[in-house]
Amino acid sequence: MYSNFLDKININLRNHIENNIIPLYDNFDKAHSRRHVNIVINKSLHLASLLKIRLDITYAAAAYHDIGLGYYPGNPIKSRKDHHKYSQILVKQDRKLKKLFKPEELELIAQACHDHRASLKEEPLSIYGKIIADADRMDGLKIEEMISRAWEHTVYYNSELTFAESYQNIYEHLKEKYGYNGYVYQSFYLNESKEMIGSSILESQEILDSEDSFNEIFYRLVENRKVSF
């Protein structure tokens, strides 16, 4: 998927991430799985190559950006709310990264992990943070992917909700996040990112603007067992 970029990255960093970091995503909810982190890595490296900035720093930040969803003493219930903060801390604690990067480079990686969160109001402090934030938002821009990821998150974190409550929460959340005035679309930082996402934005916005259209797609996914309670 991104082998051409990886060929230019330190083999020790690649081995550490592939053997010790990527597998962590197998323990997270399906919306933040190994598939998700691979997409973020792919998009991030593509952006970094376009902008001609450090691929190794970008690669590390992309790989570590969601590891705060896993075990951390301050996050025993694996809450998503502050996972970006825990990812930042875990980067700084990683002994292997300390050997591979200078302190100021490690700080860039940690800060990018913190700044990737879509709901943050502050702009990322570095170009690396903007790249990771934009790449993270690129996963699931088609309406079917949005619904599937939101459903997987709801089942994992809010299993006590009824089917009807889950449906309503998902529709309201997706409209707030991806609708015409949604914070995700407004928060893409790079022109290169906006060019990469293309027409998928407009199509999804049109569907979210009409609950009838959304309802039709949602229940088609239910019938096809892409969404199941």
mmCIF file of the C-alpha atoms, coordinates in Angstrom:
data_MODEL
# 
_entry.id   MODEL 
# 
loop_
_atom_site.group_PDB 
_atom_site.id 
_atom_site.type_symbol 
_atom_site.label_atom_id 
_atom_site.label_alt_id 
_atom_site.label_comp_id 
_atom_site.label_asym_id 
_atom_site.label_entity_id 
_atom_site.label_seq_id 
_atom_site.pdbx_PDB_ins_code 
_atom_site.Cartn_x 
_atom_site.Cartn_y 
_atom_site.Cartn_z 
_atom_site.occupancy 
_atom_site.B_iso_or_equiv 
_atom_site.pdbx_formal_charge 
_atom_site.auth_seq_id 
_atom_site.auth_comp_id 
_atom_site.auth_asym_id 
_atom_site.auth_atom_id 
_atom_site.pdbx_PDB_model_num 
ATOM 1   C CA . MET A 1 1   ? 0.000   0.000  0.000  1.00 0.00 ? 1   MET A CA 1 
ATOM 2   C CA . TYR A 1 2   ? 2.752   2.456  0.920  1.00 0.00 ? 2   TYR A CA 1 
ATOM 3   C CA . SER A 1 3   ? 5.845   0.308  0.310  1.00 0.00 ? 3   SER A CA 1 
ATOM 4   C CA . ASN A 1 4   ? 7.454   2.885  -1.995 1.00 0.00 ? 4   ASN A CA 1 
ATOM 5   C CA . PHE A 1 5   ? 7.483   5.382  0.860  1.00 0.00 ? 5   PHE A CA 1 
ATOM 6   C CA . LEU A 1 6   ? 8.630   2.858  3.467  1.00 0.00 ? 6   LEU A CA 1 
ATOM 7   C CA . ASP A 1 7   ? 11.705  2.010  1.432  1.00 0.00 ? 7   ASP A CA 1 
ATOM 8   C CA . LYS A 1 8   ? 13.004  5.442  2.376  1.00 0.00 ? 8   LYS A CA 1 
ATOM 9   C CA . ILE A 1 9   ? 12.442  4.970  6.134  1.00 0.00 ? 9   ILE A CA 1 
ATOM 10  C CA . ASN A 1 10  ? 14.870  3.530  8.687  1.00 0.00 ? 10  ASN A CA 1 
ATOM 11  C CA . ILE A 1 11  ? 14.414  -0.252 8.807  1.00 0.00 ? 11  ILE A CA 1 
ATOM 12  C CA . ASN A 1 12  ? 14.666  -0.302 12.622 1.00 0.00 ? 12  ASN A CA 1 
ATOM 13  C CA . LEU A 1 13  ? 11.774  2.142  12.888 1.00 0.00 ? 13  LEU A CA 1 
ATOM 14  C CA . ARG A 1 14  ? 9.743   0.148  10.387 1.00 0.00 ? 14  ARG A CA 1 
ATOM 15  C CA . ASN A 1 15  ? 10.325  -3.128 12.220 1.00 0.00 ? 15  ASN A CA 1 
ATOM 16  C CA . HIS A 1 16  ? 9.423   -1.617 15.585 1.00 0.00 ? 16  HIS A CA 1 
ATOM 17  C CA . ILE A 1 17  ? 6.190   -0.126 14.295 1.00 0.00 ? 17  ILE A CA 1 
ATOM 18  C CA . GLU A 1 18  ? 5.164   -3.162 12.248 1.00 0.00 ? 18  GLU A CA 1 
ATOM 19  C CA . ASN A 1 19  ? 5.915   -5.640 15.043 1.00 0.00 ? 19  ASN A CA 1 
ATOM 20  C CA . ASN A 1 20  ? 4.957   -3.697 18.168 1.00 0.00 ? 20  ASN A CA 1 
ATOM 21  C CA . ILE A 1 21  ? 2.679   -0.770 17.320 1.00 0.00 ? 21  ILE A CA 1 
ATOM 22  C CA . ILE A 1 22  ? 0.411   -1.742 14.422 1.00 0.00 ? 22  ILE A CA 1 
ATOM 23  C CA . PRO A 1 23  ? -0.715  -4.970 16.210 1.00 0.00 ? 23  PRO A CA 1 
ATOM 24  C CA . LEU A 1 24  ? -2.071  -2.844 19.091 1.00 0.00 ? 24  LEU A CA 1 
ATOM 25  C CA . TYR A 1 25  ? -4.889  -1.722 16.804 1.00 0.00 ? 25  TYR A CA 1 
ATOM 26  C CA . ASP A 1 26  ? -6.225  -5.280 16.726 1.00 0.00 ? 26  ASP A CA 1 
ATOM 27  C CA . ASN A 1 27  ? -7.405  -4.675 20.302 1.00 0.00 ? 27  ASN A CA 1 
ATOM 28  C CA . PHE A 1 28  ? -9.348  -1.484 19.611 1.00 0.00 ? 28  PHE A CA 1 
ATOM 29  C CA . ASP A 1 29  ? -12.890 -1.043 18.326 1.00 0.00 ? 29  ASP A CA 1 
ATOM 30  C CA . LYS A 1 30  ? -13.414 -1.820 14.630 1.00 0.00 ? 30  LYS A CA 1 
ATOM 31  C CA . ALA A 1 31  ? -13.559 1.860  13.727 1.00 0.00 ? 31  ALA A CA 1 
ATOM 32  C CA . HIS A 1 32  ? -9.963  2.173  14.966 1.00 0.00 ? 32  HIS A CA 1 
ATOM 33  C CA . SER A 1 33  ? -8.612  -1.125 13.722 1.00 0.00 ? 33  SER A CA 1 
ATOM 34  C CA . ARG A 1 34  ? -5.445  -2.096 11.869 1.00 0.00 ? 34  ARG A CA 1 
ATOM 35  C CA . ARG A 1 35  ? -7.294  -1.146 8.677  1.00 0.00 ? 35  ARG A CA 1 
ATOM 36  C CA . HIS A 1 36  ? -7.798  2.391  9.988  1.00 0.00 ? 36  HIS A CA 1 
ATOM 37  C CA . VAL A 1 37  ? -4.196  2.985  11.004 1.00 0.00 ? 37  VAL A CA 1 
ATOM 38  C CA . ASN A 1 38  ? -2.959  1.650  7.672  1.00 0.00 ? 38  ASN A CA 1 
ATOM 39  C CA . ILE A 1 39  ? -5.197  4.125  5.854  1.00 0.00 ? 39  ILE A CA 1 
ATOM 40  C CA . VAL A 1 40  ? -3.914  6.986  8.011  1.00 0.00 ? 40  VAL A CA 1 
ATOM 41  C CA . ILE A 1 41  ? -0.303  5.935  7.397  1.00 0.00 ? 41  ILE A CA 1 
ATOM 42  C CA . ASN A 1 42  ? -0.917  5.709  3.664  1.00 0.00 ? 42  ASN A CA 1 
ATOM 43  C CA . LYS A 1 43  ? -2.592  9.106  3.382  1.00 0.00 ? 43  LYS A CA 1 
ATOM 44  C CA . SER A 1 44  ? -0.061  10.740 5.694  1.00 0.00 ? 44  SER A CA 1 
ATOM 45  C CA . LEU A 1 45  ? 2.949   9.503  3.753  1.00 0.00 ? 45  LEU A CA 1 
ATOM 46  C CA . HIS A 1 46  ? 1.323   10.617 0.512  1.00 0.00 ? 46  HIS A CA 1 
ATOM 47  C CA . LEU A 1 47  ? 0.831   14.123 1.911  1.00 0.00 ? 47  LEU A CA 1 
ATOM 48  C CA . ALA A 1 48  ? 4.350   14.221 3.364  1.00 0.00 ? 48  ALA A CA 1 
ATOM 49  C CA . SER A 1 49  ? 5.806   13.294 -0.022 1.00 0.00 ? 49  SER A CA 1 
ATOM 50  C CA . LEU A 1 50  ? 3.817   16.047 -1.721 1.00 0.00 ? 50  LEU A CA 1 
ATOM 51  C CA . LEU A 1 51  ? 4.981   18.575 0.855  1.00 0.00 ? 51  LEU A CA 1 
ATOM 52  C CA . LYS A 1 52  ? 8.557   17.224 0.832  1.00 0.00 ? 52  LYS A CA 1 
ATOM 53  C CA . ILE A 1 53  ? 8.882   16.841 4.588  1.00 0.00 ? 53  ILE A CA 1 
ATOM 54  C CA . ARG A 1 54  ? 10.299  14.077 6.786  1.00 0.00 ? 54  ARG A CA 1 
ATOM 55  C CA . LEU A 1 55  ? 8.716   10.704 6.030  1.00 0.00 ? 55  LEU A CA 1 
ATOM 56  C CA . ASP A 1 56  ? 10.052  9.026  9.173  1.00 0.00 ? 56  ASP A CA 1 
ATOM 57  C CA . ILE A 1 57  ? 8.495   11.563 11.538 1.00 0.00 ? 57  ILE A CA 1 
ATOM 58  C CA . THR A 1 58  ? 5.244   11.401 9.594  1.00 0.00 ? 58  THR A CA 1 
ATOM 59  C CA . TYR A 1 59  ? 5.227   7.604  9.620  1.00 0.00 ? 59  TYR A CA 1 
ATOM 60  C CA . ALA A 1 60  ? 5.790   7.395  13.372 1.00 0.00 ? 60  ALA A CA 1 
ATOM 61  C CA . ALA A 1 61  ? 3.106   9.968  14.152 1.00 0.00 ? 61  ALA A CA 1 
ATOM 62  C CA . ALA A 1 62  ? 0.576   8.235  11.908 1.00 0.00 ? 62  ALA A CA 1 
ATOM 63  C CA . ALA A 1 63  ? 1.296   4.833  13.429 1.00 0.00 ? 63  ALA A CA 1 
ATOM 64  C CA . TYR A 1 64  ? 1.056   6.048  17.030 1.00 0.00 ? 64  TYR A CA 1 
ATOM 65  C CA . HIS A 1 65  ? -1.834  8.490  16.667 1.00 0.00 ? 65  HIS A CA 1 
ATOM 66  C CA . ASP A 1 66  ? -4.541  6.271  18.244 1.00 0.00 ? 66  ASP A CA 1 
ATOM 67  C CA . ILE A 1 67  ? -2.553  4.032  20.609 1.00 0.00 ? 67  ILE A CA 1 
ATOM 68  C CA . GLY A 1 68  ? -4.005  5.978  23.533 1.00 0.00 ? 68  GLY A CA 1 
ATOM 69  C CA . LEU A 1 69  ? -7.197  3.980  22.971 1.00 0.00 ? 69  LEU A CA 1 
ATOM 70  C CA . GLY A 1 70  ? -5.453  1.008  24.551 1.00 0.00 ? 70  GLY A CA 1 
ATOM 71  C CA . TYR A 1 71  ? -4.037  0.358  27.978 1.00 0.00 ? 71  TYR A CA 1 
ATOM 72  C CA . TYR A 1 72  ? -2.845  3.363  29.934 1.00 0.00 ? 72  TYR A CA 1 
ATOM 73  C CA . PRO A 1 73  ? -2.983  3.770  33.736 1.00 0.00 ? 73  PRO A CA 1 
ATOM 74  C CA . GLY A 1 74  ? -4.893  7.026  33.402 1.00 0.00 ? 74  GLY A CA 1 
ATOM 75  C CA . ASN A 1 75  ? -7.420  5.491  31.014 1.00 0.00 ? 75  ASN A CA 1 
ATOM 76  C CA . PRO A 1 76  ? -8.463  2.138  32.532 1.00 0.00 ? 76  PRO A CA 1 
ATOM 77  C CA . ILE A 1 77  ? -11.803 1.995  30.692 1.00 0.00 ? 77  ILE A CA 1 
ATOM 78  C CA . LYS A 1 78  ? -10.214 2.809  27.326 1.00 0.00 ? 78  LYS A CA 1 
ATOM 79  C CA . SER A 1 79  ? -12.218 6.013  26.938 1.00 0.00 ? 79  SER A CA 1 
ATOM 80  C CA . ARG A 1 80  ? -12.034 7.664  23.526 1.00 0.00 ? 80  ARG A CA 1 
ATOM 81  C CA . LYS A 1 81  ? -12.478 11.164 24.915 1.00 0.00 ? 81  LYS A CA 1 
ATOM 82  C CA . ASP A 1 82  ? -8.842  11.800 25.844 1.00 0.00 ? 82  ASP A CA 1 
ATOM 83  C CA . HIS A 1 83  ? -7.100  9.160  23.770 1.00 0.00 ? 83  HIS A CA 1 
ATOM 84  C CA . HIS A 1 84  ? -5.104  11.796 21.878 1.00 0.00 ? 84  HIS A CA 1 
ATOM 85  C CA . LYS A 1 85  ? -3.554  12.932 25.162 1.00 0.00 ? 85  LYS A CA 1 
ATOM 86  C CA . TYR A 1 86  ? -2.590  9.384  26.108 1.00 0.00 ? 86  TYR A CA 1 
ATOM 87  C CA . SER A 1 87  ? -1.106  8.788  22.657 1.00 0.00 ? 87  SER A CA 1 
ATOM 88  C CA . GLN A 1 88  ? 1.068   11.851 23.159 1.00 0.00 ? 88  GLN A CA 1 
ATOM 89  C CA . ILE A 1 89  ? 2.302   10.579 26.525 1.00 0.00 ? 89  ILE A CA 1 
ATOM 90  C CA . LEU A 1 90  ? 2.978   7.067  25.236 1.00 0.00 ? 90  LEU A CA 1 
ATOM 91  C CA . VAL A 1 91  ? 5.102   8.408  22.381 1.00 0.00 ? 91  VAL A CA 1 
ATOM 92  C CA . LYS A 1 92  ? 7.287   10.255 24.858 1.00 0.00 ? 92  LYS A CA 1 
ATOM 93  C CA . GLN A 1 93  ? 7.639   7.106  26.957 1.00 0.00 ? 93  GLN A CA 1 
ATOM 94  C CA . ASP A 1 94  ? 8.586   4.838  24.051 1.00 0.00 ? 94  ASP A CA 1 
ATOM 95  C CA . ARG A 1 95  ? 12.201  3.760  24.582 1.00 0.00 ? 95  ARG A CA 1 
ATOM 96  C CA . LYS A 1 96  ? 12.720  2.691  20.983 1.00 0.00 ? 96  LYS A CA 1 
ATOM 97  C CA . LEU A 1 97  ? 11.594  6.044  19.632 1.00 0.00 ? 97  LEU A CA 1 
ATOM 98  C CA . LYS A 1 98  ? 13.950  7.791  22.039 1.00 0.00 ? 98  LYS A CA 1 
ATOM 99  C CA . LYS A 1 99  ? 16.838  5.914  20.413 1.00 0.00 ? 99  LYS A CA 1 
ATOM 100 C CA . LEU A 1 100 ? 15.722  6.653  16.872 1.00 0.00 ? 100 LEU A CA 1 
ATOM 101 C CA . PHE A 1 101 ? 14.796  10.329 17.152 1.00 0.00 ? 101 PHE A CA 1 
ATOM 102 C CA . LYS A 1 102 ? 16.279  13.443 18.688 1.00 0.00 ? 102 LYS A CA 1 
ATOM 103 C CA . PRO A 1 103 ? 14.269  15.003 21.564 1.00 0.00 ? 103 PRO A CA 1 
ATOM 104 C CA . GLU A 1 104 ? 12.897  17.774 19.346 1.00 0.00 ? 104 GLU A CA 1 
ATOM 105 C CA . GLU A 1 105 ? 11.847  15.222 16.719 1.00 0.00 ? 105 GLU A CA 1 
ATOM 106 C CA . LEU A 1 106 ? 10.155  13.050 19.336 1.00 0.00 ? 106 LEU A CA 1 
ATOM 107 C CA . GLU A 1 107 ? 8.275   16.128 20.493 1.00 0.00 ? 107 GLU A CA 1 
ATOM 108 C CA . LEU A 1 108 ? 6.988   16.696 16.947 1.00 0.00 ? 108 LEU A CA 1 
ATOM 109 C CA . ILE A 1 109 ? 5.706   13.108 16.809 1.00 0.00 ? 109 ILE A CA 1 
ATOM 110 C CA . ALA A 1 110 ? 4.035   13.352 20.210 1.00 0.00 ? 110 ALA A CA 1 
ATOM 111 C CA . GLN A 1 111 ? 2.472   16.723 19.435 1.00 0.00 ? 111 GLN A CA 1 
ATOM 112 C CA . ALA A 1 112 ? 1.122   15.473 16.102 1.00 0.00 ? 112 ALA A CA 1 
ATOM 113 C CA . CYS A 1 113 ? -0.556  12.557 17.894 1.00 0.00 ? 113 CYS A CA 1 
ATOM 114 C CA . HIS A 1 114 ? -2.186  14.984 20.306 1.00 0.00 ? 114 HIS A CA 1 
ATOM 115 C CA . ASP A 1 115 ? -3.287  17.420 17.610 1.00 0.00 ? 115 ASP A CA 1 
ATOM 116 C CA . HIS A 1 116 ? -4.961  14.866 15.314 1.00 0.00 ? 116 HIS A CA 1 
ATOM 117 C CA . ARG A 1 117 ? -8.288  14.908 17.204 1.00 0.00 ? 117 ARG A CA 1 
ATOM 118 C CA . ALA A 1 118 ? -11.015 16.262 14.906 1.00 0.00 ? 118 ALA A CA 1 
ATOM 119 C CA . SER A 1 119 ? -12.988 17.983 17.660 1.00 0.00 ? 119 SER A CA 1 
ATOM 120 C CA . LEU A 1 120 ? -10.074 20.064 18.939 1.00 0.00 ? 120 LEU A CA 1 
ATOM 121 C CA . LYS A 1 121 ? -10.547 23.785 18.402 1.00 0.00 ? 121 LYS A CA 1 
ATOM 122 C CA . GLU A 1 122 ? -6.851  24.654 18.310 1.00 0.00 ? 122 GLU A CA 1 
ATOM 123 C CA . GLU A 1 123 ? -4.907  24.348 15.059 1.00 0.00 ? 123 GLU A CA 1 
ATOM 124 C CA . PRO A 1 124 ? -2.099  21.749 15.090 1.00 0.00 ? 124 PRO A CA 1 
ATOM 125 C CA . LEU A 1 125 ? 1.217   23.262 16.066 1.00 0.00 ? 125 LEU A CA 1 
ATOM 126 C CA . SER A 1 126 ? 3.213   21.758 13.201 1.00 0.00 ? 126 SER A CA 1 
ATOM 127 C CA . ILE A 1 127 ? 2.827   20.590 9.633  1.00 0.00 ? 127 ILE A CA 1 
ATOM 128 C CA . TYR A 1 128 ? 3.049   17.021 10.932 1.00 0.00 ? 128 TYR A CA 1 
ATOM 129 C CA . GLY A 1 129 ? 0.028   17.566 13.150 1.00 0.00 ? 129 GLY A CA 1 
ATOM 130 C CA . LYS A 1 130 ? -1.912  18.967 10.207 1.00 0.00 ? 130 LYS A CA 1 
ATOM 131 C CA . ILE A 1 131 ? -1.000  15.974 8.062  1.00 0.00 ? 131 ILE A CA 1 
ATOM 132 C CA . ILE A 1 132 ? -2.059  13.401 10.679 1.00 0.00 ? 132 ILE A CA 1 
ATOM 133 C CA . ALA A 1 133 ? -5.258  15.316 11.432 1.00 0.00 ? 133 ALA A CA 1 
ATOM 134 C CA . ASP A 1 134 ? -6.192  15.502 7.749  1.00 0.00 ? 134 ASP A CA 1 
ATOM 135 C CA . ALA A 1 135 ? -5.265  11.873 7.043  1.00 0.00 ? 135 ALA A CA 1 
ATOM 136 C CA . ASP A 1 136 ? -7.342  10.713 10.016 1.00 0.00 ? 136 ASP A CA 1 
ATOM 137 C CA . ARG A 1 137 ? -10.379 12.532 8.628  1.00 0.00 ? 137 ARG A CA 1 
ATOM 138 C CA . MET A 1 138 ? -9.952  10.877 5.234  1.00 0.00 ? 138 MET A CA 1 
ATOM 139 C CA . ASP A 1 139 ? -10.928 7.460  6.536  1.00 0.00 ? 139 ASP A CA 1 
ATOM 140 C CA . GLY A 1 140 ? -14.593 6.778  5.864  1.00 0.00 ? 140 GLY A CA 1 
ATOM 141 C CA . LEU A 1 141 ? -15.746 9.810  3.896  1.00 0.00 ? 141 LEU A CA 1 
ATOM 142 C CA . LYS A 1 142 ? -18.264 7.776  1.903  1.00 0.00 ? 142 LYS A CA 1 
ATOM 143 C CA . ILE A 1 143 ? -21.613 7.646  3.652  1.00 0.00 ? 143 ILE A CA 1 
ATOM 144 C CA . GLU A 1 144 ? -21.658 3.828  3.919  1.00 0.00 ? 144 GLU A CA 1 
ATOM 145 C CA . GLU A 1 145 ? -18.257 3.891  5.592  1.00 0.00 ? 145 GLU A CA 1 
ATOM 146 C CA . MET A 1 146 ? -19.365 6.674  7.928  1.00 0.00 ? 146 MET A CA 1 
ATOM 147 C CA . ILE A 1 147 ? -22.380 4.688  9.078  1.00 0.00 ? 147 ILE A CA 1 
ATOM 148 C CA . SER A 1 148 ? -20.471 1.431  9.506  1.00 0.00 ? 148 SER A CA 1 
ATOM 149 C CA . ARG A 1 149 ? -17.682 3.046  11.533 1.00 0.00 ? 149 ARG A CA 1 
ATOM 150 C CA . ALA A 1 150 ? -20.138 5.009  13.691 1.00 0.00 ? 150 ALA A CA 1 
ATOM 151 C CA . TRP A 1 151 ? -22.173 1.865  14.325 1.00 0.00 ? 151 TRP A CA 1 
ATOM 152 C CA . GLU A 1 152 ? -19.092 -0.127 15.290 1.00 0.00 ? 152 GLU A CA 1 
ATOM 153 C CA . HIS A 1 153 ? -18.096 2.619  17.700 1.00 0.00 ? 153 HIS A CA 1 
ATOM 154 C CA . THR A 1 154 ? -21.597 2.752  19.214 1.00 0.00 ? 154 THR A CA 1 
ATOM 155 C CA . VAL A 1 155 ? -21.798 -1.008 19.732 1.00 0.00 ? 155 VAL A CA 1 
ATOM 156 C CA . TYR A 1 156 ? -18.347 -1.002 21.346 1.00 0.00 ? 156 TYR A CA 1 
ATOM 157 C CA . TYR A 1 157 ? -18.766 2.001  23.652 1.00 0.00 ? 157 TYR A CA 1 
ATOM 158 C CA . ASN A 1 158 ? -22.557 2.393  24.104 1.00 0.00 ? 158 ASN A CA 1 
ATOM 159 C CA . SER A 1 159 ? -23.913 -1.142 24.019 1.00 0.00 ? 159 SER A CA 1 
ATOM 160 C CA . GLU A 1 160 ? -26.668 -0.239 26.497 1.00 0.00 ? 160 GLU A CA 1 
ATOM 161 C CA . LEU A 1 161 ? -28.535 1.819  23.855 1.00 0.00 ? 161 LEU A CA 1 
ATOM 162 C CA . THR A 1 162 ? -31.517 0.392  22.004 1.00 0.00 ? 162 THR A CA 1 
ATOM 163 C CA . PHE A 1 163 ? -31.435 0.039  18.221 1.00 0.00 ? 163 PHE A CA 1 
ATOM 164 C CA . ALA A 1 164 ? -33.611 3.149  17.796 1.00 0.00 ? 164 ALA A CA 1 
ATOM 165 C CA . GLU A 1 165 ? -31.460 5.174  20.203 1.00 0.00 ? 165 GLU A CA 1 
ATOM 166 C CA . SER A 1 166 ? -28.292 4.059  18.428 1.00 0.00 ? 166 SER A CA 1 
ATOM 167 C CA . TYR A 1 167 ? -29.723 5.015  15.042 1.00 0.00 ? 167 TYR A CA 1 
ATOM 168 C CA . GLN A 1 168 ? -30.715 8.486  16.242 1.00 0.00 ? 168 GLN A CA 1 
ATOM 169 C CA . ASN A 1 169 ? -27.393 9.112  17.966 1.00 0.00 ? 169 ASN A CA 1 
ATOM 170 C CA . ILE A 1 170 ? -25.485 8.045  14.875 1.00 0.00 ? 170 ILE A CA 1 
ATOM 171 C CA . TYR A 1 171 ? -27.488 10.244 12.530 1.00 0.00 ? 171 TYR A CA 1 
ATOM 172 C CA . GLU A 1 172 ? -27.143 13.299 14.766 1.00 0.00 ? 172 GLU A CA 1 
ATOM 173 C CA . HIS A 1 173 ? -23.438 12.648 15.313 1.00 0.00 ? 173 HIS A CA 1 
ATOM 174 C CA . LEU A 1 174 ? -22.669 12.173 11.622 1.00 0.00 ? 174 LEU A CA 1 
ATOM 175 C CA . LYS A 1 175 ? -24.644 15.250 10.623 1.00 0.00 ? 175 LYS A CA 1 
ATOM 176 C CA . GLU A 1 176 ? -22.816 17.351 13.210 1.00 0.00 ? 176 GLU A CA 1 
ATOM 177 C CA . LYS A 1 177 ? -19.458 15.937 12.161 1.00 0.00 ? 177 LYS A CA 1 
ATOM 178 C CA . TYR A 1 178 ? -19.811 15.548 8.379  1.00 0.00 ? 178 TYR A CA 1 
ATOM 179 C CA . GLY A 1 179 ? -22.843 17.660 7.378  1.00 0.00 ? 179 GLY A CA 1 
ATOM 180 C CA . TYR A 1 180 ? -22.749 20.973 5.494  1.00 0.00 ? 180 TYR A CA 1 
ATOM 181 C CA . ASN A 1 181 ? -21.549 22.806 8.586  1.00 0.00 ? 181 ASN A CA 1 
ATOM 182 C CA . GLY A 1 182 ? -19.769 19.782 10.041 1.00 0.00 ? 182 GLY A CA 1 
ATOM 183 C CA . TYR A 1 183 ? -16.573 20.330 11.948 1.00 0.00 ? 183 TYR A CA 1 
ATOM 184 C CA . VAL A 1 184 ? -14.597 17.678 10.044 1.00 0.00 ? 184 VAL A CA 1 
ATOM 185 C CA . TYR A 1 185 ? -14.958 19.211 6.597  1.00 0.00 ? 185 TYR A CA 1 
ATOM 186 C CA . GLN A 1 186 ? -14.235 22.636 7.979  1.00 0.00 ? 186 GLN A CA 1 
ATOM 187 C CA . SER A 1 187 ? -11.109 21.380 9.699  1.00 0.00 ? 187 SER A CA 1 
ATOM 188 C CA . PHE A 1 188 ? -9.052  20.093 6.779  1.00 0.00 ? 188 PHE A CA 1 
ATOM 189 C CA . TYR A 1 189 ? -5.904  22.172 6.997  1.00 0.00 ? 189 TYR A CA 1 
ATOM 190 C CA . LEU A 1 190 ? -4.090  21.461 3.745  1.00 0.00 ? 190 LEU A CA 1 
ATOM 191 C CA . ASN A 1 191 ? -5.109  22.268 0.202  1.00 0.00 ? 191 ASN A CA 1 
ATOM 192 C CA . GLU A 1 192 ? -3.469  18.999 -0.836 1.00 0.00 ? 192 GLU A CA 1 
ATOM 193 C CA . SER A 1 193 ? -5.868  17.158 1.481  1.00 0.00 ? 193 SER A CA 1 
ATOM 194 C CA . LYS A 1 194 ? -8.898  18.895 0.026  1.00 0.00 ? 194 LYS A CA 1 
ATOM 195 C CA . GLU A 1 195 ? -7.827  17.874 -3.455 1.00 0.00 ? 195 GLU A CA 1 
ATOM 196 C CA . MET A 1 196 ? -7.357  14.255 -2.328 1.00 0.00 ? 196 MET A CA 1 
ATOM 197 C CA . ILE A 1 197 ? -10.848 13.852 -0.865 1.00 0.00 ? 197 ILE A CA 1 
ATOM 198 C CA . GLY A 1 198 ? -12.575 15.066 -4.026 1.00 0.00 ? 198 GLY A CA 1 
ATOM 199 C CA . SER A 1 199 ? -16.303 14.700 -4.596 1.00 0.00 ? 199 SER A CA 1 
ATOM 200 C CA . SER A 1 200 ? -16.915 12.296 -1.692 1.00 0.00 ? 200 SER A CA 1 
ATOM 201 C CA . ILE A 1 201 ? -17.532 15.303 0.548  1.00 0.00 ? 201 ILE A CA 1 
ATOM 202 C CA . LEU A 1 202 ? -20.400 16.734 -1.507 1.00 0.00 ? 202 LEU A CA 1 
ATOM 203 C CA . GLU A 1 203 ? -22.145 13.395 -1.965 1.00 0.00 ? 203 GLU A CA 1 
ATOM 204 C CA . SER A 1 204 ? -22.089 12.581 1.752  1.00 0.00 ? 204 SER A CA 1 
ATOM 205 C CA . GLN A 1 205 ? -23.212 16.066 2.727  1.00 0.00 ? 205 GLN A CA 1 
ATOM 206 C CA . GLU A 1 206 ? -26.230 15.847 0.432  1.00 0.00 ? 206 GLU A CA 1 
ATOM 207 C CA . ILE A 1 207 ? -27.284 12.531 1.973  1.00 0.00 ? 207 ILE A CA 1 
ATOM 208 C CA . LEU A 1 208 ? -26.848 13.733 5.554  1.00 0.00 ? 208 LEU A CA 1 
ATOM 209 C CA . ASP A 1 209 ? -28.938 16.800 4.763  1.00 0.00 ? 209 ASP A CA 1 
ATOM 210 C CA . SER A 1 210 ? -31.935 14.512 4.182  1.00 0.00 ? 210 SER A CA 1 
ATOM 211 C CA . GLU A 1 211 ? -32.816 12.009 6.893  1.00 0.00 ? 211 GLU A CA 1 
ATOM 212 C CA . ASP A 1 212 ? -34.968 10.111 4.394  1.00 0.00 ? 212 ASP A CA 1 
ATOM 213 C CA . SER A 1 213 ? -31.897 9.544  2.208  1.00 0.00 ? 213 SER A CA 1 
ATOM 214 C CA . PHE A 1 214 ? -29.810 8.620  5.226  1.00 0.00 ? 214 PHE A CA 1 
ATOM 215 C CA . ASN A 1 215 ? -32.512 6.265  6.504  1.00 0.00 ? 215 ASN A CA 1 
ATOM 216 C CA . GLU A 1 216 ? -32.647 4.460  3.168  1.00 0.00 ? 216 GLU A CA 1 
ATOM 217 C CA . ILE A 1 217 ? -28.905 3.826  3.119  1.00 0.00 ? 217 ILE A CA 1 
ATOM 218 C CA . PHE A 1 218 ? -28.808 2.881  6.807  1.00 0.00 ? 218 PHE A CA 1 
ATOM 219 C CA . TYR A 1 219 ? -31.463 0.190  6.456  1.00 0.00 ? 219 TYR A CA 1 
ATOM 220 C CA . ARG A 1 220 ? -29.907 -1.095 3.257  1.00 0.00 ? 220 ARG A CA 1 
ATOM 221 C CA . LEU A 1 221 ? -26.752 -1.686 5.284  1.00 0.00 ? 221 LEU A CA 1 
ATOM 222 C CA . VAL A 1 222 ? -28.859 -3.438 7.922  1.00 0.00 ? 222 VAL A CA 1 
ATOM 223 C CA . GLU A 1 223 ? -30.384 -5.714 5.278  1.00 0.00 ? 223 GLU A CA 1 
ATOM 224 C CA . ASN A 1 224 ? -26.932 -6.512 3.924  1.00 0.00 ? 224 ASN A CA 1 
ATOM 225 C CA . ARG A 1 225 ? -25.716 -7.169 7.482  1.00 0.00 ? 225 ARG A CA 1 
ATOM 226 C CA . LYS A 1 226 ? -23.134 -4.409 7.287  1.00 0.00 ? 226 LYS A CA 1 
ATOM 227 C CA . VAL A 1 227 ? -24.848 -3.049 10.384 1.00 0.00 ? 227 VAL A CA 1 
ATOM 228 C CA . SER A 1 228 ? -26.181 -5.494 12.963 1.00 0.00 ? 228 SER A CA 1 
ATOM 229 C CA . PHE A 1 229 ? -27.467 -5.027 16.500 1.00 0.00 ? 229 PHE A CA 1 
# 
